[in-house]
């Protein structure tokens, strides 16, 4: 689902939604990830390194700092000053964090040659999903407790192009499937 004003926006081949979703739609719980999935965190780092992360204020605050090696754009309707939020972080690190109040303002801030990786939370996914041409989806094969849910999207508009199964282990609390989806051409 998407908001009315973004419904007619063309998707951008450089925008990717990166999301982990439990079977019951949960993506977060009280400002944290509701699972322990070491392989997923490692893959997230590899896939997003060198690119631009777009996230909401709550997601940024739950991480607690800019992630190294990646540009960060915080999308917040209320506005948000990462310099203030990260007073304990060196200014050089925070220099790569910007805040915008409208999705339309994201593209002009992205450094050239970086992909836009939309990483949450729920409202951010809903606001910018129409711009995404790919979804990198970790399906958590469990029902988990949580207070943040991913809004269902119309999967008929997407084509799954790959999948990789990861079993539960000492480091991964639940089995998962990592799936790559491409938006179908209209």
ZIPEHU-V358793 format. One record per helix or strand of 2 or more residues. SS is the DSSP state (~ for helix, > for strand). FROM is the first residue (numbers start at 0). LEN is the number of residues. Records with the same first field share a line. If there is no record, write none. Layout:
# ZIPEHU-V358793
SS = FROM-LEN + FROM-LEN
This chain:
# ZIPEHU-V358793
~ = 3-3 + 37-11 + 56-7 + 81-4 + 90-4 + 102-3 + 106-3 + 121-10 + 154-3
> = 11-11 + 25-4 + 51-5 + 70-5 + 96-4 + 115-3 + 131-9 + 147-2 + 157-9 + 175-8
